[in-house]
């Protein structure tokens, strides 16, 4: 079992208390939610002990006086923008969130389509939502937004979008990704609420960066790594330093834009209003993540490993043409700051060693292609690395997976857990379909294992160990095909790759 460095319950108690304190200042609070509302995998990786559904637990602890509003940009709908984690388009992610949250007793009261300029795709999405009896509101772009403040804080700016009636005291404003218009919607509502005599306020909830940890703390640097493709970075909040004489860590965009936010607040509310007490970007936030840290050494180790995972993620994106060389240069500098190198990811080193060994083995490789995979599993509270090599029968990922569950279940290496008849049947099927690569991928191996478990006790024991692989570290030398990568993601593994493009040796 991995070491724990974060106490979720301790954090929840502090976080809920902090939000309630902020809510008490207003008739209604619009709480802009940054990051993932559900399945916060980044937080769970860098804060071992942080449960992926912690934010949902927090919302439930806030009670019945809460509703959720989703924002999405019409531009992102039109571009069919996709979330990295689940591979869903933003609009499909919203539909999934609405269903999932509903099952958890958390209702989404409305969806706001921001930055609308006549996009037909956005109108189609609006119809999909309305067909499901979901309220939808459209907001047009404000000309010279955040430049012409007099226009922004006027009936032709924040006052122009249709007002969204809300019933609860806490309005959680969330989105499937950045630049979805959460803040502009929330501030528009505050403006229009106050016109109606409702003293609404605004606050930001973002787990990272952790404001009361140093800029150079690995957990904050890991957050920079997560947004290296955007070129964003953390910095000392100069506004907070000036107001209180204390250093705090904040996001460069929030720091750069605070002068605008300050001017908006000055125009929107009277002197003495609780919103005028916001003296810095840090003051806007309600983040209490540091209260949950119980072992900083564990957090630092986990955060350095996250930086390595992000390096390999961007390396793959670079090979596939989805990011730039500038991103890779930023990641090199980020790795230097936390003192890690690519080879410090143990599973990466093991996978590459397995690939090199396979080149010397007579029974390894397939069609001239040699690859390796490695997984770090935990046995008796100690990490053990298990590898797999490509062969005519199995992909390297399939071999590593089988070796891992055999190790965990205590099945000797020399004992086969997959029926040779089933393996051969799958291979024949692939040949009949005209496929040149007939070695079994992970999906096919899992299917074969499930069938074999019916009559083979060893296979059944291996099948029972699959849940133990969740949150384990994984590395493959080559870019995996979907039949390997997708099931590994579904098992909850933290996957990286050297992003070598598989090429069959034709010589």
Secondary structure, DSSP 8 states (H G I E B T S, - for coil): -----B-HHHHHHHHHHHHHHHHTTSSEEEEEE-S-SS--HHHHHHSTT--TTHHHHHHHHT-SSEEEEEEEEHHHHHHT-B-TTT--BHHHHHHHHHHHHHHTT--EEEEEEEEESS-HHHHHHHHHHHHTT--EEEEE--TTTTT-HHHHTSTTTTTTS------SSEEEEEESSSSSSHHHHHHHHHHHHHHTT--EEEEEE--SS-TTS-TTSHHHHHHHHHTGGGT--EEE-HHHHHHHS---EEEHHHHHHHHHHHHHHHHHS-TT-GGGG--SHHHHB---GGGGBS-HHHHHHHHHHHHHHHHHHHHHHHHTTSS-HHHHHHHHHHHHHHT--GGGSHHHHHHHHHHHHHTT-TT--BTTB--EEEEEEEETTEEEEEEEE--SSB-HHHHHHHHHHHHHHT--TTS--S-HHHHHHHHHHHHHTT-S--SB-HHHHHHHHHHHTTT-HHHHHHHHTGGGGTT-EEEEEE---HHHHHHHHHTT-EEEEEEE-------
